[in-house]
């Protein structure tokens, strides 16, 4: 990720090597040391009453900014698709557009880590956000001229843009925090991101609350267009990863001088050195597969537009709860990371059986042939028996957040190297999108709802079984700094905390060698 080094003040002198062990900076001393060590407004924290706002170049601030970019761009995309059929009566146009989205997304996404590493976070995110604006505009156009070709083109372009946006986002979320905080960072992002879908759903609910029609109004799509454009512009408020400084003064591990050649070769190197990540590929593939069933075949097929809007709000509110519960649970102290990985695998497997078992009981009650008739009267929230499917849809949302949070945490547990994690995020979104492209096409072919449901349940359970060897054997309690530095041209001196008196000897610090009685 290209950038310039943060400028250091003339008073910043390398501390001499002592036998004093490295201690974490206190909450009050860290801001002072960073402001003293680095010049510029972005390294100065600010106090508002009793609250201390972290410096602008800190991971919490940067994560918050990228969360709101995704809140406004992918969040609105989720809000539209969460209505079922993109808010249209007939889901076929939305299905075909989403096939285009995820087809291009799967190709670009797999290589998007290379693009993000070369272009930098800011440009990659902003270009990615623009595709969402056109996508919303295509549905507004469709309301008037039924030009399906334009909607499909907008979807194909969005896939290219989304691949870049999500690779950059994943690198930020997994590489900026310290190891012990990755669960919380993932949950913060997922909560803010899904708040966008909640607000999008509320916009649709407000526009359509008195409507029993099968598609949304123009005002809904116009509102989404405005919000996605603001999100694309917000990406320019980020700073490059090279200038990010954590609370202890340590820096993100990257390439100093990335080139297209180095990043393409780096992608191939990741596949060679981290081959165990392939055990997670089925989980990646399954992670968006179930959206088609939930959005189109559950919410879109059974309910009218205002009830779909309400269901969408509840679904994404449940995602916020799920992200909070799982993110913070994965950062519980005094439990080894390897043990937490095994425990969360068991919890996910049990949830898969319970939640989707309840879904099976519900799905037996209706078919595609019944709901596809123009004369079919869709359920409203006033319909008797609505409460049951409402809670089931909420549990689907909770489960989705649990799945996504855990998969990101598994990837973050493999390395702390920002360059490598950008590639991991690209793999995740590329393979995830390949699955989504396939399942949207299957749905467009009018596959029976029960078959769609069964494919979701089978993929989720089977992918957990495939991932088990990786989780049991390869997730370590911590990743040594020398392992993280192998995939970059940086040294320990470039990324070490401010109060670390160690110096570099090869890939090992003198502090570490003292601790191991080597010197």
KOLVOVEX-285309 format. One record per residue (C-alpha): residue in three letters; x, y, z. Coordinates in steps of 0.25 Angstrom, whole numbers, padded with zeros to 4 digits, always signed. Each point is the difference from the previous one (the first is absolute). Layout:
<sites>
ALAXYZ
...
</sites>
This chain:
<sites>
UNK+0000+0000+0000
UNK+0007+0012-0005
UNK+0003+0012+0009
UNK+0010+0009+0007
UNK+0006-0003+0013
UNK-0006+0008+0012
UNK+0010+0011+0003
UNK+0007-0001+0013
UNK+0005+0011+0009
UNK+0014+0003+0002
UNK-0001-0004+0015
UNK-0003-0014-0004
UNK+0013-0007+0004
UNK+0001-0015+0000
UNK+0000-0005+0014
UNK+0012-0008+0004
UNK-0001-0015+0003
UNK-0002-0003+0014
UNK-0004-0013+0008
UNK-0014+0007+0003
UNK-0011-0009-0006
UNK-0010+0007-0009
UNK-0012+0005+0007
UNK-0013+0005-0006
UNK-0002+0015+0000
UNK-0010+0006+0010
UNK-0013+0006-0006
UNK+0005+0014+0004
UNK+0014-0002-0005
UNK-0002-0006-0013
UNK-0007+0012-0006
UNK+0011+0009+0005
UNK+0011-0009-0006
UNK-0006-0001-0013
UNK-0002+0015-0001
UNK+0014+0003+0004
UNK+0006-0011-0010
UNK-0008+0004-0012
UNK-0003+0014-0005
UNK-0013+0004-0007
UNK-0015+0001+0004
UNK-0004-0014-0002
UNK+0009-0005+0011
UNK-0006+0009+0011
UNK-0011-0005+0009
UNK-0011+0009+0005
UNK-0008+0001+0013
UNK-0015+0003+0000
UNK-0004+0001+0015
UNK+0004-0013+0006
UNK+0002-0007-0013
UNK+0013-0002-0008
UNK-0002-0001-0015
UNK+0012-0008-0006
UNK+0009+0006-0010
UNK-0006+0000-0014
UNK+0011-0009-0005
UNK-0004-0011+0010
UNK-0006-0013-0003
UNK-0014+0003+0007
UNK-0002+0013-0008
UNK+0004-0006-0013
UNK-0009-0013+0003
UNK-0011+0009+0003
UNK+0001+0008-0013
UNK+0001-0012-0009
UNK-0012-0006+0008
UNK-0008+0012-0004
UNK+0004-0001-0015
UNK-0005-0014+0001
UNK-0012+0004+0008
UNK-0004+0010-0012
UNK+0004-0009-0012
UNK-0001-0015+0002
UNK-0009+0003+0012
UNK-0010+0006-0010
UNK+0002-0011-0010
UNK-0004-0010+0011
UNK-0012+0008+0004
UNK-0005+0000-0015
UNK+0003-0015-0001
UNK-0006-0003+0014
UNK-0013+0005-0006
UNK+0000-0012-0009
UNK+0001+0001-0015
UNK+0007+0014+0002
UNK-0014+0005+0004
UNK-0007-0005-0013
UNK-0012-0009+0000
UNK+0007-0010-0009
UNK+0014-0004+0005
UNK+0005-0005-0014
UNK+0006+0014-0004
UNK+0007+0001+0014
UNK+0005-0015-0001
UNK+0006+0003-0014
UNK+0007+0013+0004
UNK+0005-0007+0013
UNK+0006-0011-0009
UNK+0007+0011-0007
UNK+0005+0006+0013
UNK+0005-0012+0006
UNK+0006-0005-0013
UNK+0009+0012-0002
UNK+0002+0001+0015
UNK+0005-0014+0001
UNK+0011+0002-0011
UNK+0004+0014+0005
UNK-0001-0003+0014
UNK+0010-0012+0000
UNK+0010+0010-0005
UNK-0004+0012+0007
UNK+0010-0001+0011
UNK+0010+0003-0010
UNK-0007+0012-0005
UNK-0002+0006+0014
UNK+0015-0003+0003
UNK+0004+0008-0012
UNK-0010+0011-0001
UNK-0001+0003+0015
UNK-0013+0000+0009
UNK-0006+0013-0003
UNK+0000-0001-0015
UNK-0004-0014+0000
UNK-0012+0002+0010
UNK-0005+0013-0008
UNK+0000-0007-0013
UNK-0007-0012+0006
UNK-0011+0009+0006
UNK-0004+0006-0014
UNK-0005-0013-0005
UNK-0011+0000+0010
UNK-0006+0014-0004
UNK-0002-0005-0014
UNK-0006-0013+0005
UNK-0011+0007+0008
UNK-0002+0009-0012
UNK-0003-0012-0009
UNK-0012-0004+0008
UNK-0005+0014+0000
UNK+0001-0001-0015
UNK-0007-0013+0000
UNK-0012+0005+0007
UNK-0003+0008-0012
UNK+0005-0007-0012
UNK+0002-0015+0004
UNK+0014+0001-0006
UNK+0006-0013+0005
UNK+0012+0001-0008
UNK+0004+0013+0007
UNK-0002-0007+0014
UNK+0009-0012-0004
UNK+0011+0010-0005
UNK+0000+0008+0013
UNK+0001-0014+0007
UNK+0012-0004-0008
UNK+0007+0013+0003
UNK-0004+0000+0014
UNK+0007-0014+0001
UNK+0013+0006-0004
UNK-0001+0012+0009
UNK-0005-0008+0012
UNK+0012-0010-0001
UNK+0010+0012+0002
UNK-0008+0006+0011
UNK-0001-0013+0008
UNK+0014-0004-0001
UNK+0005+0014+0005
UNK-0011-0001+0011
UNK+0005-0014+0005
UNK+0015+0004+0000
UNK-0004+0012+0010
UNK-0009-0008+0009
UNK+0010-0012+0001
UNK+0013+0007+0000
UNK-0001+0013+0008
UNK-0004-0006+0014
UNK+0009-0007+0009
UNK-0002-0015+0000
UNK-0008+0000+0013
UNK-0010+0010-0005
UNK-0003-0005-0014
UNK-0014-0006+0005
UNK-0004+0013+0005
UNK+0004+0008-0013
UNK-0007-0010-0009
UNK-0013+0001+0009
UNK+0001+0016+0000
UNK+0001+0000-0015
UNK-0011-0011-0002
UNK-0009+0008+0009
UNK+0002+0014-0007
UNK-0001-0007-0013
UNK-0013-0006+0003
UNK-0006+0012+0006
UNK+0001+0005-0015
UNK-0010-0011-0004
UNK-0009+0003+0012
UNK-0001+0015-0004
UNK-0002-0004-0014
UNK-0011-0010+0004
UNK-0006+0011+0009
UNK+0000+0010-0013
UNK-0007-0011-0008
UNK-0010-0003+0012
UNK-0003+0015+0001
UNK-0002+0002-0015
UNK-0009-0013-0001
UNK-0007-0001+0013
UNK-0014+0003-0005
UNK+0003-0008-0013
UNK-0004-0015-0003
UNK+0007+0000-0013
UNK+0010-0009-0005
UNK+0011+0010-0003
UNK+0006+0012+0006
UNK-0001+0015-0004
UNK+0009+0009-0007
UNK+0003+0008+0013
UNK+0006-0013+0006
UNK+0010-0001-0012
UNK+0004+0015+0000
UNK+0003-0001+0015
UNK+0009-0012-0002
UNK+0007+0007-0012
UNK+0003+0013+0009
UNK+0005-0009+0012
UNK+0009-0008-0009
UNK+0007+0012-0007
UNK+0003+0006+0014
UNK+0006-0013+0004
UNK+0009+0000-0012
UNK+0005+0014+0003
UNK+0002-0003+0015
UNK+0011-0010-0004
UNK+0009+0012-0003
UNK+0000+0003+0014
UNK+0009-0012+0003
UNK+0015+0000+0001
UNK+0009-0010-0006
UNK+0004-0012+0008
UNK+0014+0004+0000
UNK-0003+0012+0009
UNK-0009-0008+0010
UNK+0006+0000+0014
UNK-0006-0009+0012
UNK-0001+0004+0014
UNK+0013-0006+0004
UNK+0007+0007-0012
UNK+0002-0013-0008
UNK-0004+0000-0015
UNK-0007-0008-0010
UNK+0009-0010-0008
UNK+0000+0003-0015
UNK+0009+0000-0012
UNK+0008+0013+0000
UNK+0001+0001-0015
UNK-0011-0008-0007
UNK-0001-0002-0015
UNK-0009-0008-0008
UNK+0010-0011-0002
UNK+0003-0001+0015
UNK-0015-0001+0003
UNK-0004-0010-0011
UNK+0012-0009+0005
UNK-0004+0003+0014
UNK-0014-0006-0003
UNK+0006-0013-0005
UNK+0010+0000+0012
UNK-0012+0000+0009
UNK-0007-0012-0006
UNK+0014-0007+0001
UNK+0003+0003+0014
UNK-0014+0000+0006
UNK-0006-0011-0007
UNK-0008-0004+0013
UNK-0009+0012-0003
UNK-0006-0009-0011
UNK-0007-0008+0011
UNK-0008+0013+0003
UNK-0004+0001-0015
UNK-0013-0008+0002
UNK-0004+0010+0011
UNK+0003+0011-0009
UNK-0009-0006-0011
UNK-0011-0002+0009
UNK+0000+0014+0007
UNK-0009+0007-0010
UNK-0007-0012-0006
UNK-0012+0000+0010
UNK-0003+0015-0003
UNK-0007-0004-0013
UNK-0009-0009+0008
UNK-0003+0009+0011
UNK-0002+0013-0008
UNK-0008-0005-0012
UNK-0006-0014+0004
UNK-0003+0004+0015
UNK-0002+0015+0001
UNK-0003+0003-0014
UNK-0009-0012-0003
UNK-0009+0001+0012
UNK-0002+0014+0004
UNK-0005+0013-0006
UNK+0009+0012-0001
UNK-0002+0007+0013
UNK+0001-0013+0008
UNK+0013-0004-0008
UNK+0005+0014+0004
UNK-0003-0003+0015
UNK+0006-0014-0001
UNK+0013+0006-0007
UNK+0002+0010+0012
UNK-0002-0011+0010
UNK+0010-0009-0008
UNK+0011+0010+0000
UNK-0003+0004+0015
UNK+0002-0014+0003
UNK+0013+0000-0007
UNK+0005+0011+0008
UNK-0003-0008+0013
UNK+0007-0012-0006
UNK+0012+0008-0004
UNK+0001+0005+0014
UNK-0001-0013+0007
UNK+0010-0008-0008
UNK+0010+0011-0002
UNK+0001+0003+0015
UNK+0000-0015+0003
UNK+0012-0002-0009
UNK+0008+0010+0008
UNK-0003-0006+0013
UNK+0013+0001+0008
UNK+0006-0011+0008
UNK-0004-0010-0011
UNK+0010-0005-0010
UNK-0003+0004-0014
UNK+0001-0015-0005
UNK-0010-0004+0010
UNK-0010+0012-0004
UNK+0001-0005-0014
UNK-0004-0014+0003
UNK-0011+0005+0009
UNK-0006+0010-0010
UNK+0000-0012-0010
UNK-0008-0008+0009
UNK-0010+0011+0002
UNK-0001+0003-0015
UNK-0003-0014-0002
UNK-0011-0001+0010
UNK-0006+0013-0005
UNK+0000-0005-0014
UNK-0008-0013+0004
UNK-0010+0008+0009
UNK-0003+0013-0008
UNK-0001-0007-0013
UNK-0007-0012+0006
UNK-0011+0010+0004
UNK+0001+0006-0015
UNK-0003-0014-0005
UNK-0013-0001+0008
UNK-0005+0014-0006
UNK+0004-0003-0014
UNK-0009-0012-0001
UNK-0012+0009+0001
UNK+0001+0006-0014
UNK+0006-0002-0014
UNK+0005+0009-0012
UNK-0012-0004-0008
UNK-0010+0006+0010
UNK+0007+0013+0002
UNK+0004+0003-0014
UNK-0015+0002-0005
UNK-0004+0014-0002
UNK-0012-0002+0008
UNK+0008-0005+0012
UNK-0004+0009+0012
UNK+0013+0002+0008
UNK+0000+0000+0015
UNK+0000+0013+0008
UNK+0005+0002+0014
UNK-0015+0000+0004
UNK-0001-0014-0006
UNK-0003-0011+0011
UNK+0013-0008+0003
UNK+0009+0011-0005
UNK+0008+0000+0013
UNK+0007-0014-0002
UNK+0006+0004-0014
UNK+0004+0013+0005
UNK+0009-0006+0012
UNK+0005-0010-0010
UNK+0005+0011-0009
UNK+0006+0007+0012
UNK+0008-0013+0003
UNK+0005-0001-0014
UNK+0005+0014+0001
UNK+0007-0003+0014
UNK+0006-0013-0007
UNK+0005+0008-0012
UNK+0008+0009+0009
UNK+0005-0011+0008
UNK+0005-0007-0012
UNK+0007+0012-0007
UNK+0006+0005+0013
UNK+0006-0014+0003
UNK+0006-0001-0014
UNK+0007+0013+0000
UNK+0005-0003+0014
UNK+0006-0013-0005
UNK+0007+0007-0011
UNK+0005+0011+0009
UNK+0006-0011+0009
UNK+0009-0005-0011
UNK+0008+0012-0001
UNK+0002+0015+0004
UNK+0006+0004-0014
UNK-0009+0010-0007
UNK+0005-0004-0013
UNK-0003-0014+0002
UNK-0014+0003+0006
UNK-0004+0008-0012
UNK+0002-0012-0008
UNK-0007-0009+0010
UNK-0012+0010-0001
UNK+0000-0001-0015
UNK+0000-0015+0000
UNK-0012+0001+0010
UNK-0008+0010-0008
UNK+0004-0007-0014
UNK-0004-0014+0004
UNK-0012+0005+0008
UNK-0005+0008-0012
UNK+0002-0012-0009
UNK-0010-0008+0009
UNK-0010+0012-0001
UNK+0001+0001-0015
UNK-0003-0015-0001
UNK-0012+0000+0010
UNK-0007+0012-0006
UNK+0001-0007-0013
UNK-0006-0012+0006
UNK-0011+0008+0006
UNK-0003+0007-0013
UNK-0003-0013-0006
UNK-0012-0002+0009
UNK+0007-0011+0009
UNK-0010-0005+0010
UNK+0001+0007+0013
UNK+0003-0012+0008
UNK+0012-0004-0009
UNK+0005+0014+0002
UNK-0001-0001+0015
UNK+0006-0014+0000
UNK+0012+0005-0008
UNK+0002+0011+0011
UNK+0000-0009+0012
UNK+0009-0011-0007
UNK+0010+0010-0004
UNK+0001+0007+0014
UNK+0001-0013+0007
UNK+0010-0007-0009
UNK+0009+0012-0001
UNK+0002+0000+0015
UNK+0004-0014+0000
UNK+0010+0003-0011
UNK+0006+0011+0008
UNK+0001-0008+0013
UNK+0015-0005-0003
UNK+0005+0014-0003
UNK-0007+0006+0013
UNK+0005-0012+0009
UNK+0014+0000-0006
UNK+0004+0013-0005
UNK-0005+0012+0008
UNK+0011+0004+0010
UNK-0001+0008+0012
UNK+0008+0011-0006
UNK+0008+0002-0012
UNK+0015+0004+0002
UNK+0004+0013-0006
UNK+0011-0006-0009
UNK-0011-0009-0007
UNK-0008+0013-0003
UNK+0012+0007-0005
UNK+0004-0011-0010
UNK-0010+0004-0010
UNK+0005+0015-0001
UNK+0012+0008-0002
UNK-0002+0007+0013
UNK+0009-0003+0013
UNK-0004+0000+0014
UNK+0006+0014+0002
UNK-0011+0005-0010
UNK-0012-0005+0008
UNK+0004-0002+0015
UNK-0007+0007+0011
UNK+0006+0013+0005
UNK+0004-0005+0014
UNK+0007-0013-0006
UNK+0015+0001+0002
UNK+0003-0012-0009
UNK+0008+0002-0013
UNK+0000-0009-0012
UNK+0009-0012-0002
UNK-0005-0007-0012
UNK-0015-0002+0002
UNK+0001-0001+0015
UNK+0001+0012+0010
UNK+0011+0000+0011
UNK-0011+0002+0010
UNK-0005-0014-0004
UNK+0014-0006-0001
UNK+0002+0005+0015
UNK-0013-0006+0004
UNK+0005-0013-0006
UNK+0014+0001+0006
UNK+0006+0001-0013
UNK+0008+0013+0003
</sites>
